[in-house]
Amino acid sequence: MLDEIQKKREKMIETANRKGFTSDDTIRYSQELDQLIYEYQCFFNGKREDEMKLNFRQMMFIIPQLQVLV
């Protein structure tokens, strides 16, 4: 499931870079990503909280900062 989340995240970022952060496609991918993360968290609902935090931390990513030239 983590692979599916990562692929959806990459698709969302790629689309945001091409079409903008507020495009319909970017928003749709973001919502789909939210749903996948929610399902993943529900799966671990019965697990210890520290285990869940570790797994969630593995899914985290850093969005590169946009450079604005003035």
Rosetta blueprint (number, residue, H / E / L):
1 M L
2 L H
3 D H
4 E H
5 I H
6 Q H
7 K H
8 K H
9 R H
10 E H
11 K H
12 M H
13 I H
14 E H
15 T H
16 A H
17 N H
18 R H
19 K H
20 G L
21 F L
22 T L
23 S L
24 D H
25 D H
26 T H
27 I H
28 R H
29 Y H
30 S H
31 Q H
32 E H
33 L H
34 D H
35 Q H
36 L H
37 I H
38 Y H
39 E H
40 Y H
41 Q H
42 C H
43 F H
44 F L
45 N L
46 G L
47 K L
48 R L
49 E H
50 D H
51 E H
52 M H
53 K H
54 L H
55 N H
56 F H
57 R H
58 Q H
59 M H
60 M L
61 F L
62 I L
63 I L
64 P L
65 Q L
66 L L
67 Q L
68 V L
69 L L
70 V L
